[in-house]
Amino acid sequence: MAKKTSWLLSELIIGFIVSALVAGMYFGEFSFFEGIEYKLYDLRAKFRQTKKANPDIVIVTIDDQSITNIGRWPWPRSVIAGLVDKLASTEPKVIGLNILFTEPDRNQGLEEIRYLKQQYVGMMFKLQRKLKAAGDKRQMSEFLEAMSISEEAMDNDTILSNSIADAGNVVLPMFFAMGVPLTSEAEEIPELLSNNILSNIEETATSPAGQGGYPAEKGPDVTQGHSPVIPYELFGEVAGGIGHSNLTADSDGVIRRAVPVIYSDGKYYPSFVMQLVRLYRKISLDDIKVRPGKEITFGNARIPLGERMAMLIDYAGPVQTYPYYSVFDVLTDKIPPEVFKNKIIIVGYMATGLADLNVVPIGHNFPGTEIIANTLQNILEQKFISRPAWARSFEIGSLLFCAVLVTFLISRLKAQWSSLISAVVLLAIFAFGTYMFVKGGQWVKISYPSLLLLVGYTVIISRRFLLTEKRKELVEAESIETNKMLGLSFQGQGMLDLAFEKFRKCPVDDTVKELLYNLGLDFERKRQFNKAVAVYEHVQSADPKYKDIANKTQMLKSAGEGAIFGTTLKKTKGETVILEGAAAQTPTLGRYEIVKELGHGAMGTVYLGKDPKINRMVAVKTVRFEDDVPEEEMKSIKQRFFREAESAGKLAHPNIIRIFDAGEDYDVSYIAMELLEGGDLKDFCAKDKLLPIRDAVNYVIKVADALDYAHQQGVVHRDIKPANIMHLKDGSIRVTDFGIARIMASSKTQTGTVLGTPSYMSPEQISGKKVDGRADLFSLGVVLYELLTGEKPFQGDNIATLLFQIANENPPDPKTYNPAIPDCLAPVIDRALRKDPEKRYQRGQEMVADL
């Protein structure tokens, strides 16, 4: 009881410490952990994209095409004036010219003309009295007027100023140096900005007297700026509005927020976007009300403000979600005026080397002009991402819930239940946070409760696992002797697999090595050499040089010419009982010397053998029986095996393979039979390898004749198929595996296995009825059908479908597969494949006669 109390107390302390650390991170807002939350924010932002641009927003770009056709940047300001004129003529609601001109144009030619004009005027005053002819005075005045016209033509600043004034709805950008100024002296507000200040500021208890606002240290968090960089006075005086274009990034360098107003020296200045919205909605600056730390309202619209009085940008989609139009195309009238009518036009950089590319939640290399467009769309459509009023309460509640879960619940539950509950809670937090963000545009932080749950669960479960492992070591030490005794007991009873299973649970020390070595010898005695190898390799993993196991393992593993080591093998495709590493004595089965393996069959493995008494080469086939047959039943099966082999050995027909001998060597049963050189008829069942029709029919005649002979001797084959019909090099035919099917059937009755190859089985075989020679003739009919067409008469996607077709459906006309089949063969095939044995050929000779 004391130990359990101590255990729980230690885990309670761990849960409390982890909870306190994560809570400290949450309230401290450390940049690293906030970065994790930002990553989750960005992931959710990608799912929120609608990829639909506001149709009232278009972007005109100073792009590479424009640079190529107009000339390198900066262009003469008369070009920009022409652009403003073109755009203004299309009657847009507002033009956002996001290009900052801070100084007058430096035009050397204009300065020279002005100098000459000044000199010329002075000269005119001096010469005025001397000029008596009226014509001379008129000529001098005309020349002065021409100089004035040239001056106006070269004065790009005046041209641009006039264009901005004529448009009447152009918004220009400005920039602030961000942060608190280094000096406490009040900055002089440029006269140009006095008409671009927000004055409708909600007073608060913390507002300094007479300021209509407050510095950051005395009220809600604000974004501060100083030392504004403003447009050239000639342009600013005639602009429809001036707003800041500052982009502010979070601590990880990603731009997630826009700043609608910047606080500087006691004043609030609207952003470039706010000025665009103001002109679009046709409202004055006085109509915009700022509630610091809460919201900005104008008319029936509002902008929710978060930290630093910024709004979260809800990005509509990737780059070029908004339509782009080249400046060059606008100047050359390639864009219809309807594109810009009653729209908000944003003119900005997009050319290589000019565009400011930023990282945003939904991607990289995002142009600043399109950030402005996204912010503008959020305000126009009143679609925002915001921190709801209940966000902080939810986050603190989630932290408390996860803290309770980690501290009091996980420590008391088993690992599987604690992992399941933790996974469900974690999934619920992620699902809720994602749903609220994607569907509702409400951002709640989910990283902190998730982190608390993950770290707390990992620490507590890891500690529990480490302590449990120590206890397991003590328990295992106590069970080693038990496993040794059980292993020896199983080995003594002949249950070698169970003995190996117990010995493997013991550490491989000298005592266990000896036990395993003796077990490997027992496996060898039972001819289970693959299992002997497994035992020896287990010993080698601890002591590669123990006794002679290296040589034994190498000998047993070697494949090719070498020893046969009997088989109590499972039906695993590709298994062999011939192993490389020739033994000192030629391996034998009974009196037959085994030379090499010839191949695998469905019933066993075939080897090339030699009868040393008469120096005759034979084929030796080992036969596998089911392992789960009771011992008494197995004795009866083997007795029937030898009786069937004896019956098959009495068959003497030129088309039936001869059986010389049958026997048993230890637990390996085998049959010695005639060695044939050739292949089976499977080679001629493919459509591209079909035999000539005459040859196929002759082969089937010989098989039918052989079956008729065997049936008269009381032997039924039960597994006629192309693989059991050999064609020899001299052109003769041999039917193989007589009697083997019935022998194997005896060992399978316990498991209910349907014997034979399904595609060639007769209906009575499928039904489990007693079969006679007519079943073999049905199978021969299937073989004839396949040899003539290259297709099996009965086909199915699975064994159930195939068996149903054999029992109930007629096969397709063979001529549909091979039109060359003579009409006289169809009735033969049809009769051979009758479902009712009474309507089938009754003897093989009847089929021979028809063929």
TITI-766384 format. One record per residue: x, y, z of N, C-alpha, C in turn. Coordinates in steps of 0.05 Angstrom, whole numbers, plus 5000, padded with zeros to 4 digits. Example, Ala and Ser with C-alpha at 12.3 -4.5 7.8 and 13.67 -1.06 7.14 Angstrom:
<recs>
526448865156524649105156526449345156525749555142527349795143525850015157
</recs>
This chain:
<recs>
501749765000500050005000501750255000503950245016505750475017507150524991507850294977509250314951507350444931504750354931502850464911502350754916502150834942501851124948504151284939506651184943509051324934509051344904508251134890508151134861506251354851503851364861501951564853502851844860504051874883505052144891507152244872508952074864511052154845509952244818507952094809506752164783505052414785503752464809502352714813504252954812506652914823508653134823509553184794509952964779510753004751508653154735506153074739503953214725503753504733504153554758504053834767506254004755508653894755511054044744510654094714509853894699509453934670507254134665505054124681502854314677503754604683505354634705506354894712508255004691509954844680511754934659510255024634508354864625506854944601505155194606504055214630502455454636504255704636506755674647508655894646509355974617509655784600510155844572507755994559505355914567502956034555502756334564503056384590502756654599505256824592507556694589509956844582510256904553508656754536508656794507511456804496513056594502515756574492515656524462517456654447517356654418517556364407519156194419519355914408516755774409515355784432512855644435510555784420510756054418508856194401509156114372511756054364512255964337510855704331510655524350509155274346506255334340505055524356502255594351501955724324503955894316503756024290503755814267505355594271505355394250502655264248501355214270498655104269496655304257497055564263495455774251495755764221498255744211498655744182497355504169497455274183496255034172493255074169492055184189489155234188488455444167490255644164489655854144489555734116491155534110491155414084488455274078487255154099484655024096482455234093482955474102480755684101480655824074482555794057482555944032480055894016478956104005476656073987477456093957479756223953480756263925478756423908477256603922475356773907476057063913476757213892477457493896474957673895475157893909472958093908472958213881470658213867470658313839471158613837470958763860471359053859474259123862476058933864478958993868480458883844482059063831483858983810486559093815488658963804491359043809492659113782493859343780495459423757498359413765499959253750502659193759504759323741506859423755509259503741510859243739510559103716511658833714513958833694515058593690517358573672516658653643514158593634513358673608513358973605512459113625512359403624515259523624516959403641519759493642521059463615520559233602521759173576520859373555518359443555517259613533517459913539517359993564517460283570520260373576521760203589524560273597525060203626527660223633528460143660527260343681526860233705525760393727527960553739527460803749524860943750524161073723521661073717520661193693520261493698520161643676519461933679516661953692516362153709513862173723511562243704512162323680510062373661508762113652510361893653509161623646507161553668507861603693505961543715503561713712503961973704501762153700499862053678501061953657499461833635497861593645499161433662497661203673495361293690495761493707493561593724491361703707492061843685490061953667488361733654489861523645488461293632486461163652487461123676485760983696483461163704483961423707481861603716479661623695480461583670478461603648476461373648477261153662475460923663473460943685473561163701471661223722471761013745474160963756474260783779473260933805472660783825471860903850474361033864476560893863478960993876481460863864483661023863486160923852488260923875489360693881491460673901494160663887495560893887498160903873500260843894500960583896502760493917505660533908506260773900509060853893509661113908511761113922512461343939514461523926513661773919515461983908515862183931518262183942518762353966520262613959521362633935522962873927522062963900522763223894522163313867523863173846522863173822524263043800526763193793529063063791531563193783531863173753530963393739531063403710532963613701535363533691537463723684536563903661535063793642534063963620532264183630530464113649528564313659530064533674532064453689533564653704535064843685536064743663537464913643535465103630533065003623531065183610530265403629529865333655529165533674531365743677533865653677536065843679536166023655535865913631535866073606533566273606531166173615528866343616529366583634530566533657531166753676533066943664535166843651537067023638535767183615534067053601532767183578530867403588529467353610527667563620529267803629531567763642533267983651534268143627534967993606535968123582533768293569531268193570529068343558528668613572528868613598528568873613530669073605533068973601535269153594534969263566533869093548533669173520530969293512529169303531526469393525526369673514527969853526527970133518529270173491531170003486532770033461531169923437529269743442527769633420525469823413525569943390523570133382521370003364522269803349520369683330518469493346515969513341513969343355514369053347515269003323515668723314517868583330519968733337522068613353521068543380519468713393518468643419516568403418514968383397513168153394514767893391516867903376518467663372519767563399520667753414521867683440519867563459517367673458515267563476514467283467514367243441513666973431515766773438518266853437520466673445520266603474519566803490519266753519516966563524514766593509512466413513513166123505514866093483515665833474517365693496519065863509520765743530518965653553516865803559515065733581513565473574512765443549511465193541513364953544515864993535517864773538518264703568518264923584518664873613516364703624513964763616511664613626511764323616512564293591512664023579514763843593516963973603518963823617518663803647516563933657516163933686514363693693515663463696514163213702512663223728513763353748512463373774509763513771509763733757507263883753505263713737506263573717504563403701503163193718504763063735503762853752501862973773502563193784500863323804498163393792498163503767495663573754493963323749495363093741493862853737492562743762494062763784492862673810490562853818490963113814488863303821486363263804486763223778484463183760482962923767484462713774483062463782481462493807482562633827481062693851480662463870481462223863480961993880483461813883485761943882488361793883489361793912489961553922491161513949494161453946495761603961498661573960499661443986501961303985502961164008504861344024505361264049507461374065508561154083510861204096512060994113512961114139512760944160513761024186516160844193517960964208519960794222518560674246518560414248516960274268518360284295516760294316517760294343517560564357518560564381518560814397520960984390520561244386522861414379524861424401527461464394529561464413529561714430528461924420528362174434525562234444525362364467522662424478521562684467523162824451522163084440519963034420517963204421515663174403516563244375515763074356516363124328514463324316515463484298513763684285512163534263509563564264507863424245507963584218508663454196508663594171505863694164505763934152503164054145501563864127502963714111501663534092499963324106500863234130499463024144497163124161496963374165494863484183492063414173491763364147489163294136488762994134490662844145490562554143490862424170489662544190489862444217486962374227486862144241484262064252483862204279481662334281481162494305478962384323477362204312475062094327476061854343477461904365478661694382477061674408476261434415474761404440476661444464475861624482477461674505477261434525479461384539479361174559480561294585480161144606481161234633484161274633485461124616488361124616489561324595487761454581488761644560490061884573492361974563493562224573491762454567491662644584489962874580490663024555488563084540488963254516490163104492490262834493491562694470489562534454487262474464485362314448486462044442488361954456489761694452491761654474493761484470495561434492498061284481500261324494502561164486502260874495503860704484503660414489503860344519505660484533506060414560503760494579501860644569499760744586496960644578496860454561494260354552494560094537492460024523492559774507494859794487495859554479498059534461497459664435499259834425498859964399501359924382501059964356503359964338504360254335506760304343507760574343509760614320509860854310511760924289512761214294514761284280515861554282517361614256518161864253519761954230518361874204515961974199514561894174515961984149515961814129516961874102514461924085514062174077511562254064511962314035509862324019510062393991510962683987512062743964512863013956510463193959510863423970508663603977506863673953508063693930506563773906504463553899505163303906503263083901501363043924502363063949500763013972498463213975498963463967496963673971494463613954494763483932492563443913491463153915492662983931491862703933489262683948487662483942485162433956485662333984487962223990488662134017491462024017492662024041495261904045495061704068496161474064496061274086498561104086499261004110501760854112501560584099503760484088503760214075505660024090506060074115507759894131506659614133508359414129507659134133509159044158507758934177508958844202508858534204511158414209511358124211511358034240510457784244510657674271513557584277513957474300516657404309518057204291516457044276517756854258517956954230517457214225517857334199515457304180513257194190510957154173508957384177507857484155505957704157503157584159502057604183499357514189497457734195498557974200496958204210497358444192495258614191495458874179494859084201496059314199495659524219493959744207491359764214489559964202490360254210491460284234492360554243494960524258496660724255499260734269499160974288500060934312500161144332502961274331503061534328505561674327505261954340506761994361506862254375504062364381502462184393499762274402497662284381498362194356496362204335496061924323493761884310493161624297493061684267494561524252494661564223493461314209491661354190490461124177492360994157491760744151493460594132492560654104494260574085493660604057490960464050490560234062488060084057485660244068485960354092483760504104482960744087484960874075484361104057482861004032483660774022482260663999479360604006478960484029476160424037474560674042475860874053474461134059473461264033475261274013474361393987472361213973472660953976470760773963467960803975467860834002465360864016464361154016466161334007465461624007464861734035466661674053466261774080468761944087468462114108470662284116472162154138474462264145476162154166474662184193473062384196471562424221469462204225468662064204466661854206467961594216470561584217471961334226472561364256471361184271471761194300473660964309475661044324477660844334477160794364476760544370476560454398479060294404481060424415483660294418483460034432484759834421484859564432482359404427480259524414477759384410477059364380476459594368475559594341475659864328475359864302475060114286472360084272470660294274468060284262467660524243466160484222465360694204462760604191460660764194458060684184457160434199456260244183455459984195457659774193460059854187462259674184464159694208465659484214467559484236469959314229472159384242474659234239475559144267475458884273476358794300479358824303480158924325483058964331484058764352486458674347487658494367490058624379492058464384494458574397495858764378497058974389498359194375496459334356493859324363491759454347491859374318492459114313492659004286490358824281489758784256487658594247488958354234487958124239488957884226487957864197489757814179488957804150487957534143485557524131484357284121485057254091487157114085488057094057486156934040485257054018483256924001484456693985486956713977488156493962491056553955492256383939495156423932495656663914498156693906498956923889497256923863496457153855494857203831491957103834491057103859488157053863486557293851487857533852486557773841487557813812485957923795486857963767489158173765491158113750493458293745493158403717493758673715493758803689496358963687497758923665500359053661499959353655501759523666501759813661501959863631503659713617504059743589501459693574499959483582497459423568495359653573495459773597493659993603494260233586496860303584497760533569497260503539497260253529496760203501493960133494492160183514489260143510488459853503489959663514489359383509487259273529486759433550484859343570482259503567479959363565477459513562476859683587475759923583475160103606473259973626471559793617469659673635470959513657473459423652474859273673475359433698475759693695476459863718474160033728471960043713469760223721468560153748468360353765467260323792468760123809471360073803472959883818475060033835476259883853478659983868481059883853482760063844485159993829487560033847489159823849491659833865493959813845495660023844497960023826500459963843501859753835504159673851506259523835508459473849510759343835510259043834511058923811511058633808513558543792515158733782517458663766519658543783521258383771523558253784525358473795526058463820527858653832526458893844523858933837522359163848520259073868519058843863516858753880517958673907516458743928517258653955515758393960517258173963516157903966516257833996514157724006513957664035513057384040513357294064512457034073509757074087507756934079505056954091504156664099502056634114501256364124500756164102499856264078499156074057501356034037503656154040505756114021508056314023510056284005512356454005512256633980514056833979514257013955511557133949510257233969507657363966508057663963507157783941507658073936506058243956507358463964506158653983503558773972503458813945501058923933498658743937499158483936496858293940496158273970498058323988497358334016495458564021495958794008494159024010491358943999491358803976488758723965487158533983488558343996487258164015486158314039487658504049486758664072484258824064484458944040482159104030479658934027479958684017477658514014476458434041478158384061477158324088475258544098476158794094474559014105472059054089472259034062469859074045467758864050468658614053466758394057466158334086467558484104467158444133467558154141469658044129470457764135473157764147473357704173475857724188476457464203479057444209479957254229480457414255479357324277479557474301479857294325480757404347480857264372478257324387476557124390473957184403474357254432472357384444472557474471473057244491471957014484472156784502474756614497476456704478478756544470480556484494481256694509483156654531481956474553479356504558478056334578478056044569477556004543477655724532480455614534482455774528485255664528486055604557485355774576486055714604484555474614481955454606480355224613481454964602482354974576483554744564486154654578487754854586490254794601489554664627487554764641486754654667485754364664484054324643482954064638485253864632487053934615489253754608491153714632491453924648493053894672491853684691489253704695487853504712488053224700487753214674487952954660490652824664492752994660495552894662496152824691495353004710496152974738494652754752492052744748490352564765489252324750489052334724487652114710489651914697491552024681493451854667495051684687495751804709497451664729495951434741493251424740491651214753490651004733490851064707489750874687491950704675491050474664492950314649493750454623496050364612497250494589495250514565493750294560492050304536489750494540488650514564486450694569487450984569489751034581490751304582491551404554492651224538493251304510490751364494488651194498486151244484484851504492484751554518483451804527485052044518487752024520489452254511489052304482488952094466488552124437485852254430483752174445481152284440481052584447482252654471482252934479483953094460486252994452487953144433486553184407485252984397483753004372481453204375480053204398477853394402478953684402481153734415482354004416483054094388484353924373485153994345482654034328480753864331478253884314476754144320476454204346475054444354476554694344479154704349480754944340480654974310480854754296480854774266478154854256476054734267473354804258472655104263473255194286472655474293474255664275476755594268478355764251477455754222477055514211476455484183473555584177471655504194468855574189468055834201469055904224468156144238470056374238472556324229474556544229475356624257475156444276475856504304478256344312480356484321482856364327483156324357483256064365483955994392486455824392488155874411490755734411490455444421491355264405491054974412493654844417495854984413498454854416499154804445498354984463499154964491497754724505495154694503493954454516494854204503495354214476496253974462499053904472500754104475503554054484503453944513501754054530501553954557500753664557498853594541497853324540499953124530501353204508503353034496505752994514506753214525509153194542508453044568506253114580505452984605505052684601503652614581503152324575505852184570507552304553510052174546511852134571512052344588513852324611512752114631510152114636509051924656509151634646508451594621508451324610511351224607513251394599516051314597517151234624516551384644517451324671516251054680513651014675512350764682513650534668514250574642515450354627518250274637519850474644522550424654522350264680520650354698520350214724519249934720517349904701516249634696518349444685520149554667522249394656524049274678524649434698526349334720524949114735522349144739520948924753520748674736520448714709520348484692522848324692525148464695527648314696527748124719526648214742526548044766524747804761522447854749520547634744521747434724523047534703524247364683526347184695527947294713530047134726528846894740526546934753525146724767524046514748523346594724522046414705524046264687526546324688528546194671528645894677528845824703528945544710526445394703524145534706521545414698521545344668522445534652522545484623524445264616526745234630528545014624527244744630525844734653524644474660522344404641520744604633518644554613519844464587521944604578523244534553524244244553525544164574526443884576524143684576521943764590519643594590518443554562518143774548517043764521518943604503521543634506523443494489523243194494522943124519522742844525520242714514518142874510515642774498515542794468517742884456517842904427516643164416515843344433514643594424516943804422518443774400520943934398520444224393518244294378517744574373517044724399515444594416514844724442517344744460519044544458521544554473523244784465523444834438525045054428523845324437521245334437519845584445520545644474520645444491521345494519524345564523526045424509528945474511529645754501528145854481528746124470528146344491526546284510525946484531528146504552530046324550532246324570534746464558536246604575538746714565540646494557542146544535543846334523546446324538546446194561548946144576549945864569552045774582553245514575551245284578549645294599547745074604545645064582544545294575542545304554543645244527546245314522547445234496547444934493548144794514548144504513545344394508543444504522540644414517539744464488540444694478539644754450541144584430543644524436545244354418543944074416543243964439541943704439539243714425537743934428535243964414535643974384537744104375538344114346538943834336540343664351540843394343538243234340536343284359533743144357532243224332532443484325531143574300532443434276535143404276536443264255535542974253535242844276534342564276531542534263529942744267527242744256527142854228529542914216529743014189528443294186528243444207527243714206529643904207531143914184533644054185533344354184531244454172530744744173530444844201529144674218528744754246531344714261532944514253535544474266537344714261537144824236538745064230537845304247535245324252534245544268535345524297535445274307536545234334539445304335541045214316543845264315544445564312542845694295543245984291542646144317540746044332540146174358542546144377543945914376546345884392548546064381548846074355550946234342550646534349548146624353547846904359549146984385549546774403550946824428553846734428554346514413557146394413557546274386558546424366558946314339560746074337562546034357564545824355563845584373561345564382560645354400560645084386562244894396562544634385562844644354561244474340561544454311559044574297557644754311555044844299555545014273557845144271558445294246558445104222559844874225559944684202557144564198555744494219553144384217551244574202551244824210549445014198550145054169552745064162553445094134552644864117552944624128552144384114549144374109547644434130544744424127543644634109545044864107544045084091544645064061546744914055547744914027545744774009545144893987543144773968544544673943543444463930544544363905545044073907547343993898548043703900548743643929547443453940548043383967546043203980545943224006544443034022541543084021539942874023537042904028536642864058535143034069534643014097531643014101530442814097527642764099525843004102523242964101521443184102519043134119518743284139516143324151515443614145515443674119515243954111512344034108511844294113509244404108509144464078506744534069506344584041507144864034509644904035510645174029511945164002511045333984512145333957515045403957516545233942519445283940521145143960519944993980521644853999523044623986525344563995526844333984528044174007528443914001529743744021532443664012533443773990536143723982537843963990539843924005541544134015544344104005545644334000548444333992550144264015552744234009554644154029554743854030555843734010555743444007556643304032555043104040555842954063557942744055559042624075561142424070559942184056557442124060556041894049553841984031553441854008551341933989548641894003546942104003544342084016542541884002540841744017539041544006536341564017534441454002531741404011531141104005530940954026530740664022533340574009533040423987535540323974536440513952534940733948535540913925537441133934539541173918541341393923540241643909540141853925538942103915541142273902540642343876542642493861542042793862539642873857538943163858535843193857535043433863532143493862531343563834529043453825528043513799525843723799524343733821522243943822520243893844518344083846516244063866513644003853511943843865509343783856507243863877504743833870502643903889502643713913503543463908503443253929506043223943508243313932510843273945513043373927515443273932517843353918519043113903519943163879521042953862524042983860525442753863528342743862529342553840531642593830532942403813534442203830533641943827534941743844536141523827537741353840539141133826538740883843537840673829537640413841540340273838542040253859544740153856544839853849542739703855542739413849542739353820541139503805540939453776541939693760543039893774544140133761542140273743539640313753537540433738536840713751536540913734535741173743532741183746531741283768528941303773528241583783525541633783524541873796523341793823524341923844523441863871521742093881519142033887517342243896516642203925517242413941516442403969513542503971512142393991509342453994508942594021507542824021506942964046504142894056503942844081501342804094500743034112498143074118497343284136498543234164499543444177500743414203498843384226496343474222494443474244492743224246493543014232492042764233493042604257491142494273491942334297493842104289495342014309497441814303496241554293494041454306492741204297491641234269490541474263489441524236491741524216494041634224496341654206497241374198497241184217498140914211496240794190493640834193491740724174492140854147492641114146493041254121495541144106497641094121500140994108499640714098498040544112497440284102495940294075494040484074492540514049494440624027496340794036498240904017499740684002500740484017502240274005500440083988497840053997496039893980495440033954495040293954494540443929497040433912499440473924501840463908502240183895501439973910501539703899499739673876497239783879495239763857496239913832497340163837498340313814500740183802502340043818504739913807504039673789501539563792500739333776499839423748499439693745498439793718500739773698500139633676502239603655500939693629501439943622500240063598502340253586502540263560504640443548504240733554501840813561501341103566500941163596501640973613501641013642504440983653505241173670507941163681508140913699510440783698510840543713511840603741510740473761511640503789513240253797515740293806517540073813517339993842516940193860517240133888515940343905515340283929514240473949515340393976515840593993516940524019516940764037518240724060518340934081521140924093522341154094525041174107524741374130524941274155524241434178521341524175520841784174518141884172517541994144519141914124518842004097517741774080515341814069514241614050514941694022515441494005516341553978515441343958515441423933514841243911517041263890518141043881520141033859518640963834519041123813517641083788519441133764518341083741519741103716520741393712523141423703524341693698523741773670522441993667521542083640523042333632523542363606524842603596522842743578521942963586519943113571518643323588516343413580514843613595511943533597510343703611507543643613505943813594503343743591501643883571500944163580501744253604501244523612502544723592504844623580506244803561504544873537502444713531500944753506498044853512497744973536495045083543494845373539497045513533496945793528495945843499494546053494493346103468495546133446497846233453499946263433501646023430501045803444502645563443500945313438498545343427496745123424497944913404497444663410498244443392496444443367497344333345495544283323493144113332490844153321488444013331488843713330490043623308490343333305492143213327494343363334496143263355494743273382493143483387491743493413489843263416488343203395486342993396487742723399490042683386491542423388492542393417493442613430494342593457492042503476489742633471487442573488486442283484486642183459485941903453487641713469490241773470492141603485491441603515490841843525490141863553487541723559485541753541483041613545483441313545485141213528485740923526487040833552488940993563490240923588488240923611486441123611484541133633482640893632481840823607480040593604481340343616483940303610485440073621485540083652486140323663486340343692483740293705481540403693478940363705478140073706478939923685478339633684479839493706482139603715483639483736482739583764480639753764479539853790481040083801482640223785484140463794483040713781482240903798481241163788483341373795483941543775486041733778485241963797482942093793481842303810483142583806485242603791486442873787487642903759486042843739486942873711487043173705489443253696489843533688492343543671492843763656495143773638497843733653498043813678500543783693501143493699499143313698499543023703499642863678499942993655500142853629502842933617504742743615507342803605507542743575508842923560509442853532512442823530513342593520516242533520517442623494520142613494521542703470520942533445520242273450519642103427516742133418515242313429512542363421510442203436511242023454509341863469508242023492506141913505504742043527504741863551505041983575504841833600503041983619501241833632499541943653500841883680501242093696502742063721500842083745501942023769500542063795498041893798498041653786495741473790495641383819493241403831492841323858493741513879495441713872496341903892494142073903492242153885490042323894488342183915487841923912486241783931487741753958490341703955492041683980491841943996492142163982492142423996489342484006487342393992484542444002484142314029485342094034485041964060486142124082488242274077489542444098488142714101486242774083485043044084482143034093481142794098478242784105477742914132479842934149479343054175478943354173480043484153479843774150477743854131476543664117474343734098475343854073477843824066478943944042477943814017477143973997476243853972478643783956478843523948481243423935481143483905483443513893483643553864484143843857484543883830484944153820482244263812481244483825478444573821477544593792479244713775478344763748477744503732478944273741478644023727476843823741475643893763474043713779471343663767470243433771467543363762465543453782463043483774460943563793460743383818461043113813460842933836463142963855465543033845467743093863467143333881466043543868465343783883463343723905461443543899459243483918460243293939462643183936463642993956462542713953461342653930460242383926462342183918461641933919463541723911464041753881466541733872467141773844468141513832467841503806468841273790470241383766470641203746472241283723470941503707468341543709467041753693467942033702468742053728469842313737472442373723474042173718476542213703475942303674473842183662473142263635472142543633470742633654469942923655472343103656474343033673476743193675478243183649478242953634479642943609478143113588475543133590474043323573474943603577475443683602476343953608479143993596480843783598483543813586483343843556481643683542481343713513480343993506478444093520477344363516479644573517481244543538483444743542485644713521486244463513488344423492487444543465484844543460483844633434483344933434482745063457481945343458483945523472485545413490487245573507485745703530483245623534481545733556480345493571479945533597478545323613475545363608474045143607471145163602469645293626470745263650469445383673471345573687470445823690472246033702470646193722472046293741470746453762472746633776471746853788473547033802474546913828472946723839473746593864472946303863473846143883473345853882470345793884468845953899465945903901464545933874465246143860464046193833464745963814467345883815468245673797466745403802466545333828465245083834462245093827461045323830458245353822457845313792459745423776459545393747459845093739461744963752462244673745459744513751458444573773456144413782453544483767453344723757450744813747450744933719452845033708452745173683454245013661453245053636454544933613456845103603458944983593461245143584460545283557461945503551461545633525462345443502461145493479461945333455464945373449466445163447469345203443470045353417468245343398468745483372468745783376467545883398467646173403470446263409472046083420474846143425476746073402476045853388477745763366475945663343475245843324473445763302474545533285477145473288478345263271477544983281476344963304475644693315473544573297473944323288471944193271469244153286467144163271464444123283464143853296465643653286465343383297466443363325468143553334469243523361467443643383465743823375463943953395462243753410460943553396459243363411460943193430463343123422465042963440465643123466466343373463466843543487464343573503462143613490459543653504458843413520459143173508458442923523460342873546462842933542464842893564464243073587463043313582462643513603459843513614458343303610455543293620455643283651453743423663453643423693452943153704451143013691450142753701452042533691453342393709455242173700453941973682451241923685449941723668449741813639449842073634449742183607452442223595454542173611457242223603458341963590460741973579462041733570462341543594461541283589461641093611464340953612465740943590468440833589470241003571472740973576474641123560474641043531474040783526474040683498471840813482469640883495467441023480468541293471469941433487471041693480473241663458474841443460476841393440475441343413473341193413471941133388470841383375469641563392468541813380470641993370472942003384475142173375476442063350
</recs>
